[in-house]
Amino acid sequence: MKKMKLTTKIFVGLAAGILVGLLLQDSPAIANTYIKPVGTLFINLIKMLIVPLVFSSLIVGAASIGDIKTLGRIGGKTLSYYLLTTAFAVTIGLVLSMLLTPGAGLSMPVTETAMQAKSVSLADTFLNIIPKNPLKGLVEGNMLQIIAFALFLGMGATSLPAAQAKPFISFFESLAEIMYKITGFVMSLAPYGVFGLIVPVVASNGTAVLLPLIKVIGAVYVGCLLQMVFVYAVTVNGLSRVSLSEFLKGILPAAATAFSTSSSSGTLPVSIKTIKENFGVSDRIASFVLPLGATINMGGTSLYQGVCAIFIAQVYGIDLSFAQMGTIVLTATLGAIGTAGVPGGGLIMLSIVLSSVGLPLDGLTLIAGIDRILDMARTSINVIGDLAAAIVVGSSEKEIGVVETAQASIADDEQEVSPESMS
């Protein structure tokens, strides 16, 4: 008998939770007393993962970007493109959520254990990125400070001789792998966690919880479409010789694979084939930009985080300041470097973004059940962003169109040595 996939189990947990919640509408106290603790335990497990997972992953991720120093301008261009487009993506997500207000009509109380949003100025947000005491930042779970400190450690390690840096990097590589394993275990409990969290929500709010979730799905898909056309396609058209129609047509094989598999890494072979055959990007550019993108480029994921963060704030009746929205943009953009290869990475990264502005992690239950639907769209956008970067960087290095050039050269050579030309 074929084993049921985790995403299917989460759907089952969500459906069962909604059904049981509807049955317990007349007795919400039962749901809160006997079922909600299961969901609370799941949230606590996620909280336990956040700091060590982000810290170790970012150090390893930053160390891997050490290639920028040796590859010089190519690495700089690639990283700049990824970070800038990711910032645009999360901004699109924030704006869409504020316009569409998916959380309107659903109100949930902030529990005693949930975090409260703290109002800080924009200047303080930027100043607080650099920790005065990095250990204090780690203990308090200050995500921006943790991200900044980890990036500095990772980049500092790459500046040392390999023999000196290897033990340090190897330790955090091992820690990251351990955290991935623990994350996999925690995510295997997601169906039970979703059930335990959604039952009391539905028992207290009834079917009013369903429409906002549909609006979240719509906001994410619309945002992904905007990111693909107005960020990726436009930058490709403006910074290379590839037209909008050529770009949108050429990316289809990789985008379709990403949509069906929900895996940037799993789509990588198709991405490399697509970028070389459909756009003529050189092997040198493709072999650097695309694997790096599969590791650190999370435009679609960041857009999803922007939508979900505002949605959860609306559901809990929390007004976010401009500075807090800026914090969401920074956390989602910089934190993207450490999210690759983590099972359930979208939800884990969302918990990090919520923590950065003090939003209740209880809101994760509203997203977990529909995460698979959102994952397909955001993974496609992640992969499309990788392809766009390869085209832009390849064009700036005059290493695009080399396939067509080579084929034309071969054809010319064949024509020169043909019997007709020799006669």
DRENMI-270462 format. One record per residue (C-alpha): residue in one letter; x, y, z. Coordinates in pm, whole numbers, padded with zeros to 5 digits, always signed. Layout:
<recs>
AXYZ ...
</recs>
This chain:
<recs>
M+00000+00000+00000 K+00135+00338-00102 K+00237+00556+00192 M+00037+00877+00232 K+00238+01195+00173 L+00283+01445+00455 T+00098+01715+00264 T-00198+01480+00223 K-00188+01402+00594 I-00193+01775+00674 F-00498+01818+00448 V-00665+01530+00633 G-00574+01689+00968 L-00718+02021+00853 A-01040+01862+00722 A-01083+01651+01035 G-01016+01956+01252 I-01278+02163+01070 L-01533+01880+01100 V-01469+01822+01472 G-01465+02198+01534 L-01809+02232+01372 L-01939+01947+01587 L-01804+02119+01900 Q-01945+02465+01824 D-02186+02429+02116 S-01903+02313+02345 P-01592+02521+02263 A-01461+02463+02618 I-01405+02095+02535 A-01197+02190+02230 N-00991+02439+02427 T-00937+02209+02725 Y-00866+01872+02565 I-00762+01934+02202 K-00587+02271+02194 P-00287+02149+02405 V-00189+01922+02115 G-00162+02226+01889 T+00017+02426+02157 L+00279+02152+02186 F+00336+02167+01808 I+00384+02546+01822 N+00630+02507+02112 L+00832+02256+01909 I+00853+02505+01622 K+00963+02779+01863 M+01234+02546+01992 L+01376+02508+01640 I+01386+02869+01530 V+01710+03006+01679 P+01947+02709+01628 L+01804+02634+01284 V+01836+02989+01153 F+02174+03051+01314 S+02341+02734+01180 S+02176+02751+00836 L+02272+03113+00780 I+02634+03059+00879 V+02659+02771+00632 G+02471+02969+00368 A+02692+03276+00408 A+03004+03058+00398 S+02888+02907+00069 I+02856+03256-00075 G+03229+03289-00015 D+03258+03212-00386 I+03162+03575-00441 K+03511+03676-00334 T+03678+03459-00596 L+03420+03498-00870 G+03412+03873-00811 R+03160+04068-01008 I+02954+03765-01116 G+02881+03670-00757 G+02811+04031-00662 K+02565+04078-00946 T+02390+03750-00868 L+02353+03817-00497 S+02239+04177-00556 Y+01972+04064-00801 Y+01842+03796-00566 L+01825+04026-00263 L+01663+04317-00450 T+01397+04105-00620 T+01325+03924-00293 A+01271+04259-00123 F+01029+04354-00402 A+00848+04022-00358 V+00782+04059+00014 T+00676+04421-00043 I+00423+04306-00305 G+00292+04055-00053 L+00251+04321+00215 V+00076+04566-00018 L-00161+04301-00156 S-00261+04190+00192 M-00333+04546+00297 L-00544+04601-00016 L-00731+04269-00013 T-00754+04241+00370 P-00786+03860+00375 G-00812+03862+00756 A-01120+04085+00756 G-01426+03919+00906 L-01229+03681+01125 S-01127+03787+01474 M-00922+03576+01712 P-00810+03675+02062 V-00440+03691+02139 T-00368+03420+02393 E-00153+03472+02701 T+00130+03274+02544 A+00115+03454+02210 M+00366+03726+02138 Q+00260+04086+02124 A+00370+04324+01852 K+00600+04597+01970 S+00606+04940+01816 V+00952+05066+01724 S+01072+05345+01500 L+01224+05281+01157 A+01558+05421+01274 D+01562+05187+01574 T+01481+04895+01346 F+01794+04956+01137 L+02013+05032+01440 N+01899+04715+01616 I+02009+04496+01326 I+02366+04502+01460 P+02368+04348+01809 K+02566+04509+02090 N+02575+04168+02253 P+02514+03888+01999 L+02469+03626+02274 K+02188+03835+02424 G+02027+03849+02079 L+02046+03470+02056 V+01892+03421+02401 E+01612+03672+02338 G+01541+03539+01990 N+01595+03876+01818 M+01577+03748+01461 L+01736+04041+01278 Q+02032+04040+01517 I+02068+03662+01485 I+02061+03689+01106 A+02318+03972+01101 F+02555+03795+01342 A+02530+03466+01151 L+02602+03640+00819 F+02908+03811+00964 L+03036+03482+01107 G+02983+03298+00779 M+03150+03565+00567 G+03432+03604+00821 A+03501+03232+00807 T+03548+03245+00431 S+03820+03509+00468 L+04036+03269+00671 P+04267+03007+00522 A+04073+02691+00444 A+04250+02488+00714 Q+04149+02735+00985 A+03792+02788+00864 K+03705+02423+00796 P+03650+02309+01160 F+03423+02606+01230 I+03217+02562+00913 S+03204+02184+00955 F+03060+02222+01306 F+02776+02443+01186 E+02719+02222+00882 S+02669+01931+01122 L+02446+02142+01348 A+02241+02252+01046 E+02197+01892+00932 I+02091+01790+01283 M+01838+02073+01290 Y+01705+01967+00949 K+01649+01616+01088 I+01471+01751+01395 T+01267+01982+01174 G+01165+01682+00964 F+01047+01506+01279 V+00853+01810+01400 M+00692+01856+01059 S+00586+01491+01062 L+00369+01590+01359 A+00212+01876+01160 P-00115+01689+01083 Y-00177+01644+01457 G-00066+01999+01532 V-00295+02142+01264 F-00584+01933+01400 G-00518+02047+01757 L-00499+02411+01656 I-00783+02433+01404 V-01047+02255+01617 P-01077+02531+01883 V-01061+02800+01612 V-01354+02651+01420 A-01539+02565+01741 S-01523+02932+01841 N-01567+03095+01498 G-01758+02843+01285 T-01733+02852+00905 A-01625+03218+00916 V-01265+03091+00918 L-01285+02939+00568 L-01341+03248+00348 P-01030+03429+00476 L-00818+03125+00384 I-00952+03135+00027 K-00861+03505+00014 V-00507+03424+00133 I-00466+03172-00151 G-00593+03431-00399 A-00359+03700-00265 V-00052+03472-00289 Y-00131+03361-00645 V-00202+03716-00763 G+00119+03833-00596 C+00320+03558-00764 L+00178+03660-01102 L+00273+04024-01039 Q+00623+03923-00929 M+00673+03711-01241 V+00556+03976-01488 F+00644+04312-01332 V+00967+04219-01152 Y+01130+03922-01325 A+01004+03965-01683 V+01050+04343-01678 T+01405+04328-01539 V+01497+04058-01791 N+01357+04266-02075 G+01529+04582-01951 L+01868+04427-01877 S+01900+04176-02159 R+01796+04117-02520 V+01523+03870-02415 S+01171+04000-02478 L+00880+03957-02238 S+00713+03695-02458 E+01039+03502-02510 F+01101+03496-02136 L+00750+03386-02040 K+00749+03115-02307 G+01101+02994-02237 I+01057+02945-01862 L+00754+02716-01894 P+00932+02377-01861 A+01110+02470-01538 A+00811+02661-01396 A+00576+02367-01459 T+00819+02123-01297 A+00856+02349-00992 F+00478+02386-00963 S+00421+02011-00964 T+00715+01910-00741 S+00723+02212-00504 S+01101+02167-00494 S+01356+02422-00618 S+01641+02175-00574 G+01448+01897-00749 T+01380+02132-01041 L+01747+02232-01075 P+01834+01988-01359 V+01536+02113-01559 S+01630+02474-01480 I+01985+02427-01609 K+01860+02256-01926 T+01600+02529-01981 I+01837+02822-01931 K+02102+02677-02163 E+01875+02551-02441 N+01601+02817-02442 F+01812+03124-02364 G+02166+03025-02457 V+02320+03116-02121 S+02675+02984-02088 D+02751+02681-01876 R+02977+02892-01652 I+02695+03131-01561 A+02426+02861-01537 S+02633+02633-01313 F+02694+02915-01064 V+02377+03128-01066 L+02115+02851-01062 P+02252+02634-00778 L+02312+02950-00573 G+01955+03057-00647 A+01816+02722-00536 T+01996+02787-00207 I+01930+03152-00131 N+01672+03294-00374 M+01329+03276-00211 G+01128+03547-00386 G+00806+03346-00394 T+00851+03229-00036 S+00913+03585+00083 L+00602+03709-00099 Y+00400+03438+00075 Q+00543+03546+00410 G+00441+03906+00348 V+00083+03803+00269 C+00058+03567+00565 A+00214+03809+00816 I-00040+04083+00738 F-00322+03825+00731 I-00231+03700+01080 A-00198+04058+01208 Q-00546+04136+01073 V-00695+03821+01227 Y-00558+03911+01571 G-00648+04278+01538 I-00285+04397+01556 D-00191+04712+01365 L+00164+04696+01233 S+00367+05014+01208 F+00568+05112+00901 A+00885+05016+01088 Q+00746+04671+01164 M+00662+04620+00798 G+01019+04721+00718 T+01135+04458+00967 I+00926+04196+00784 V+01091+04294+00453 L+01441+04275+00605 T+01381+03947+00788 A+01224+03775+00489 T+01496+03902+00252 L+01799+03822+00465 G+01651+03509+00616 A+01599+03359+00270 I+01968+03262+00268 G+01909+03004+00539 T+01581+02844+00428 A+01689+02604+00155 G+01668+02230+00206 V+01446+02245+00515 P+01135+02022+00508 G+00841+02253+00574 G+01079+02546+00526 G+00802+02789+00429 L+00619+02746+00760 I+00942+02754+00961 M+01053+03073+00786 L+00708+03224+00841 S+00744+03159+01213 I+01074+03350+01203 V+00912+03646+01027 L+00623+03649+01275 S+00868+03637+01565 S+01062+03934+01428 V+00762+04165+01480 G+00601+03987+01773 L+00299+03840+01594 P+00129+03534+01751 L+00271+03205+01624 D-00073+03054+01691 G-00170+03199+01355 L+00044+02935+01183 T-00243+02690+01216 L-00452+02898+00976 I-00179+02869+00713 A-00054+02512+00766 G-00358+02344+00617 I-00336+02536+00288 D+00043+02549+00278 R+00073+02288+00002 I-00148+02495-00231 L+00064+02802-00158 D+00388+02605-00186 M+00329+02519-00553 A+00298+02885-00652 R+00585+03017-00441 T+00826+02743-00557 S+00749+02825-00921 I+00828+03191-00855 N+01150+03096-00674 V+01263+02899-00980 I+01153+03169-01226 G+01360+03416-01024 D+01663+03187-01059 L+01618+03177-01437 A+01572+03555-01456 A+01893+03611-01261 A+02087+03377-01490 I+01964+03568-01795 V+02041+03910-01645 V+02387+03811-01520 G+02464+03620-01841 S+02366+03922-02049 S+02579+04160-01840 E+02877+03926-01886 K+02800+03886-02259 E+02753+03514-02202 I+02400+03479-02329 G+02309+03353-02672 V+02630+03148-02685 V+02436+02836-02778 E+02288+03001-03085 T+02627+03153-03167 A+02799+02817-03138 Q+02534+02649-03352 A+02566+02920-03614 S+02944+02879-03612 I+02913+02503-03655 A+02670+02553-03941 D+02912+02798-04109 D+03197+02550-04069 E+02990+02270-04218 Q+02896+02491-04509 E+03262+02578-04572 V+03364+02211-04593 S+03057+02091-04785 P+03113+01929-05128 E+02949+02226-05297 S+03192+02468-05132 M+03488+02251-05228 S+03388+02230-05594 
</recs>
